[in-house]
């Protein structure tokens, strides 16, 4: 029996609680980020929202992995997550390129600053809790998801820096630069997902 996929009841409750909290937060994070990206023409927020969407899917997979009766093909879920990450990276790259070519400048996004600042607080705490629970339950899927939470915190820092510099000094190209800095993160996570390392694969 694979312990990572069929943990004891108490461990399953711990994992489920963490993933429900993650799902709730990622829904908020993704929604606010995408809204901010559209309203302020911010490629950096678009990249952050794209990562939030993929982490939302990853958390869902980890949660479903502890449901024995759910017919989830986790290898397929990992591949789809990886493909989606590459697609989103392409969208971010295209939006950033068009912003440079068309001369569209990113506006100040108060909602974007607030959500990325909040993510800098929430995501490290979630990553720590997931790592601790993963060690206690020997759950490799949750351990991999903890890495994504930590990565989200790093991406939040990059995005917040771009948004803050643009808001304070009105250096508009910094927002696009932050988006470009986020692209390698999306690509690396996409490759890991295709190998089954960042999804709920047991």
C-alpha positions as CSV (number, residue, x, y, z in Angstrom):
1,X,0.0,0.0,0.0
2,X,1.3,3.4,-0.9
3,X,1.3,5.6,2.3
4,X,1.3,8.8,0.3
5,X,-1.9,8.0,-1.4
6,X,-3.7,6.2,1.5
7,X,-2.7,7.9,4.7
8,X,-4.4,7.1,8.1
9,X,-7.6,8.8,8.9
10,X,-6.1,11.5,11.1
11,X,-3.4,12.2,8.6
12,X,-6.0,12.4,5.8
13,X,-7.9,15.0,7.8
14,X,-4.7,17.0,8.3
15,X,-3.9,16.9,4.6
16,X,-7.5,17.7,3.7
17,X,-7.7,20.7,6.0
18,X,-4.4,22.2,4.6
19,X,-5.6,21.7,1.0
20,X,-9.0,23.2,1.7
21,X,-7.3,26.3,3.2
22,X,-5.0,26.4,0.1
23,X,-7.9,26.1,-2.3
24,X,-9.8,28.9,-0.6
25,X,-6.8,31.2,-0.6
26,X,-5.8,30.4,-4.1
27,X,-9.3,31.2,-5.4
28,X,-9.0,34.6,-3.8
29,X,-5.5,35.1,-4.9
30,X,-6.2,34.1,-8.5
31,X,-9.4,36.1,-8.8
32,X,-7.9,39.3,-7.4
33,X,-4.7,38.9,-9.4
34,X,-6.5,38.4,-12.7
35,X,-8.9,41.3,-12.0
36,X,-5.9,43.5,-11.2
37,X,-4.0,42.4,-14.3
38,X,-7.0,43.3,-16.5
39,X,-7.8,46.6,-14.9
40,X,-4.3,47.9,-14.6
41,X,-2.8,46.2,-17.8
42,X,-0.2,44.5,-15.6
43,X,1.8,41.6,-17.2
44,X,3.4,40.9,-13.7
45,X,0.0,40.4,-12.1
46,X,-1.1,38.2,-15.0
47,X,2.0,35.9,-14.4
48,X,1.2,35.8,-10.7
49,X,-2.4,35.0,-11.4
50,X,-1.4,32.3,-13.8
51,X,0.8,30.6,-11.1
52,X,-2.1,30.9,-8.7
53,X,-4.4,29.1,-11.1
54,X,-2.0,26.2,-11.5
55,X,-1.4,26.0,-7.8
56,X,-5.1,25.8,-7.3
57,X,-5.2,22.8,-9.7
58,X,-2.3,21.2,-7.9
59,X,-3.9,21.6,-4.5
60,X,-7.1,20.0,-5.9
61,X,-5.2,17.0,-7.2
62,X,-3.5,16.5,-3.8
63,X,-6.9,16.7,-2.1
64,X,-8.5,14.2,-4.4
65,X,-5.5,11.9,-4.0
66,X,-6.7,11.1,-0.5
67,X,-10.2,10.0,-1.7
68,X,-9.8,6.3,-2.5
69,X,-13.0,6.1,-4.5
70,X,-12.2,9.0,-6.8
71,X,-11.0,7.8,-10.2
72,X,-8.2,10.3,-10.7
73,X,-5.4,9.5,-13.1
74,X,-2.7,11.5,-11.4
75,X,-0.1,11.0,-14.1
76,X,-2.6,12.6,-16.6
77,X,-3.4,15.4,-14.1
78,X,0.3,16.1,-13.8
79,X,0.8,16.3,-17.6
80,X,-2.2,18.6,-18.0
81,X,-0.9,20.8,-15.3
82,X,2.5,21.0,-16.9
83,X,1.0,21.8,-20.3
84,X,-1.2,24.5,-18.8
85,X,1.8,26.1,-17.2
86,X,3.6,26.2,-20.6
87,X,0.5,27.7,-22.2
88,X,0.2,30.3,-19.5
89,X,3.9,31.1,-19.8
90,X,3.3,31.7,-23.5
91,X,0.4,34.0,-22.8
92,X,2.4,36.0,-20.3
93,X,5.3,36.3,-22.8
94,X,2.9,37.4,-25.5
95,X,1.1,40.0,-23.3
96,X,4.5,41.3,-22.2
97,X,5.8,41.6,-25.8
98,X,2.6,43.3,-26.9
99,X,2.8,45.7,-24.0
100,X,6.3,46.7,-25.1
101,X,5.4,47.0,-28.8
102,X,2.1,48.9,-28.3
103,X,3.5,51.2,-25.6
104,X,0.8,50.2,-23.2
105,X,1.9,51.1,-19.7
106,X,0.9,49.3,-16.5
107,X,-1.1,51.4,-14.1
108,X,-0.9,51.3,-10.3
109,X,-2.8,48.4,-8.9
110,X,-3.7,48.8,-5.2
111,X,-5.5,45.4,-5.2
112,X,-2.4,43.8,-6.8
113,X,-0.1,45.2,-4.1
114,X,-2.4,44.1,-1.3
115,X,-2.8,40.5,-2.6
116,X,0.9,40.0,-3.3
117,X,1.7,41.4,0.1
118,X,-0.8,39.1,1.7
119,X,0.6,36.2,-0.2
120,X,4.1,36.9,1.2
121,X,2.5,36.3,4.6
122,X,0.2,33.4,3.8
123,X,2.2,31.2,1.5
124,X,5.3,30.7,3.7
125,X,3.1,29.7,6.5
126,X,1.2,27.2,4.3
127,X,4.5,25.9,2.9
128,X,5.8,25.3,6.4
129,X,2.6,23.6,7.6
130,X,2.6,21.4,4.5
131,X,6.2,20.4,4.9
132,X,5.7,19.5,8.6
133,X,2.5,17.5,7.8
134,X,4.2,15.8,4.8
135,X,7.1,14.6,7.1
136,X,4.6,13.3,9.7
137,X,2.5,11.4,7.2
138,X,5.2,10.5,4.7
139,X,3.1,12.2,2.0
140,X,5.3,12.9,-1.1
141,X,2.4,14.7,-2.9
142,X,1.9,17.1,-0.1
143,X,5.7,17.7,0.1
144,X,5.8,18.6,-3.6
145,X,2.8,20.9,-3.1
146,X,4.7,22.6,-0.3
147,X,7.4,23.5,-2.8
148,X,4.8,25.1,-5.0
149,X,3.6,27.2,-2.0
150,X,7.1,28.4,-1.3
151,X,7.6,29.2,-5.0
152,X,4.4,31.2,-4.9
153,X,5.8,33.3,-2.1
154,X,9.0,34.0,-4.2
155,X,6.8,35.0,-7.2
156,X,4.7,37.2,-4.9
157,X,7.9,39.0,-3.8
158,X,9.0,39.6,-7.4
159,X,5.6,40.8,-8.5
160,X,5.2,43.1,-5.4
161,X,8.6,44.7,-6.2
162,X,7.5,45.4,-9.7
163,X,4.1,46.8,-8.7
164,X,5.6,48.9,-5.9
165,X,8.4,50.4,-8.0
166,X,5.8,51.3,-10.7
167,X,3.4,52.8,-8.1
168,X,6.1,54.9,-6.3
169,X,8.4,56.0,-9.1
170,X,6.2,55.4,-12.1
171,X,8.8,53.3,-13.9
172,X,6.3,51.4,-16.1
173,X,8.7,49.0,-17.7
174,X,9.5,47.4,-14.3
175,X,6.1,45.7,-14.3
176,X,6.9,44.0,-17.6
177,X,10.4,43.1,-16.3
178,X,8.8,41.5,-13.3
179,X,6.6,39.4,-15.6
180,X,9.7,38.3,-17.5
181,X,11.4,37.3,-14.3
182,X,8.3,35.1,-13.5
183,X,8.5,33.3,-16.8
184,X,11.4,30.9,-15.8
185,X,9.4,30.0,-12.7
186,X,6.4,29.0,-14.8
187,X,8.6,27.0,-17.2
188,X,10.5,25.2,-14.4
189,X,7.2,24.3,-12.7
190,X,5.8,23.2,-16.0
191,X,8.7,20.8,-16.5
192,X,8.4,19.5,-13.0
193,X,4.7,18.9,-13.4
194,X,5.3,17.0,-16.6
195,X,7.7,14.7,-14.7
196,X,5.1,14.3,-11.9
197,X,7.2,16.2,-9.3
198,X,4.8,19.1,-8.5
199,X,1.5,17.5,-8.7
200,X,-0.4,15.1,-6.5
201,X,1.4,12.1,-8.0
202,X,2.2,9.1,-5.8
